[in-house]
């Protein structure tokens, strides 16, 4: 069984959309209510320590576990949020909001102690309405009712815009089960993403990568998105689609239009929706491009060699940050990794300090004077190198 996400767009009517928005608002309220309590107790304990009060006499600490936070919500919401019971909203949403806060607090504590990998995680912040509308349901609470309907607690059956037969057929015969669901509104449209445990044996076997098939090395760039060198001597260049770059002019116009609208007006709401739609189009185009490229590579290549890029460090260059973020290199690597497991191919990640661009493919001499501005360079042995093709060929050789 494989953990997988299954995302589909909803087509709710006006009443259903309002109820989804209410549940998203409830998720935000519960998260903020419990976070305010945690911050208040932490602040009180810190103040008491400055007065010299012993630790055993301090205000009792707050439990950060999801059950403890949920217990606090149940004990206090009747005094503050009377509408929760009156509106008939699902009790599953507060449970998931408490789980989200518990995870955020745990990540912060582990990061602060140096026990969590990756960059530092800050203390959780209060969620704002303008940050977006999201909510979660646990287990099988929200699930596909048919191939065209999703059952949502207290809302009923909400239609979808795409057929879910691939998932519902597997649920029906026991090859899949829903572990949780997340509802999200973007640019005025609603989506649901199911986390499912599914048996992909038939799909993976049908699209399995050839044993002893082609081996490729992939160099990622900005001018050319990917330079792919194969073991048969061919080199293919995938142009950079520049999804955000091609929409910049429309984004500037949309932002200027938004800035001219009066706050709180209907015209400003229309301008916000227009701007959000452009950003959504960019995100969808980028995701479509990356999924098609990674699926093609993992289904047709037996071994794929890629670079271990420090994207977080590279985006600190303000001249290249937007172009690097637009390319989506980190997402490409993530998709290659899990799709390779599906289809039986192998992903090899080169060492971060491997001089793929600087090493001559003929004599293995390393050019330590190569700069980012040098698109071509000549080795003392007389070989003229294109930096992207050279990097791809050197990465390919690591597969041996």
C-alpha positions, 0 to 999 in steps of 0.5 A: 500500500502507498500513501498518495494524495488525490486532489479534485476540484469541487463544484458546490452551489452557493449554500454549500460554498457558504458552509465550506467557508464556515468550516474554514472559519471555524478551523481558523478560530479554534487554532487562534483560540488555543494558540492565544491560551498557550501564548498567555500561559507561556508569557505568565510563566516567563513573567513569574520567573522574573519575580523569582518564583520557584519553578514548582510554584509557577502557573501550570504549563499548558499541554501541547498535545492535540487531546489537551488542546481539544479538551481546552477548546471543549471547556471554554468555547461555550463562553466565547463562541456560542455560535459553534453549537447554533450553526451545527458545524462539524465537531471534526474540524476543531479536532483537526485544528488542535492537531495542526496547532500541536504539530506546529508547536512540536516542530517549533520546540524540536527546531529550537532544540536542534532536533529537527532537520531543515531550516529553523521553524518559528513559533506559530502565528495567528491565522488571518482570514486573508491568508486563505480558507482551509479546513481538514476532516479526519479519517473517512469522515469526508469521502467520495460518495460516488465518482461525481459526489463527495460526502462532507459532514453537515453539508451533504453531497458536493459535486466535483468537476472531474471523475473520481472513478480511479479512486472510488473503484479502488475504495469499493473493492478494498484497494484504497481507503481515505485517511483524511481530507483537506478542503481549500479555497483558492481564487474563489474555487474549492478543492478537496485533497484526499490522503489515501492509502492505495494499492498501485500495483496494477498502475505501476506494473503497467508503466514500469521503467525498463530494466537496463533502460536508458540512463540520464544525467540532468543539469537544471538551469534558468535559461534552459530548464533541464539539459538531459544527457543520455548514455547513448550520447544524445543531449536534449534541452528542455526550454524553461517555460517561465510560467511566472515570467510570462504573466508578470505584465498581467500581474503588474496591471492587476496589482495596480488595479487593486491598489486603486480600489477603495478598501471594502468595496465590491470593485476591490473584491473583484480586483482581488479575485482577478489577481488571485486567478492569475496566480492560480493559473501560474501555479497550475501551469507550473504543476502541469509542466513538472508532473508531465516531465517527471512522469515521462522521465521515471517511466522511460529511464532506468537511472536518473542522476540529478544535482543536490541543489541548495535552493534555499541558499540560491534564492538569497541572490536577489537577481536570480531569486524570482527565476529560481522560484519560478522554475520549481527545482525542489518540486522537480526533485520531490516528484522524481523521488516518489515517482521513481519508487512507483515505477521502479526507476532509480534516482541518484543524487550527486554530492552538492560539491561535485564540480559538474560544470567545471570538470572537463569531460575529456581530460577531467581537469577542473576549471576553478576560475569558472564564473556564473557568467561564463556560458562556455569555456575552453579547457587547456586540452583544447576542448570547448565546453558548454557549461550546461551540457558539460554538467549533464554529461558529468552527472551521467557518468556518476551513474556508472 
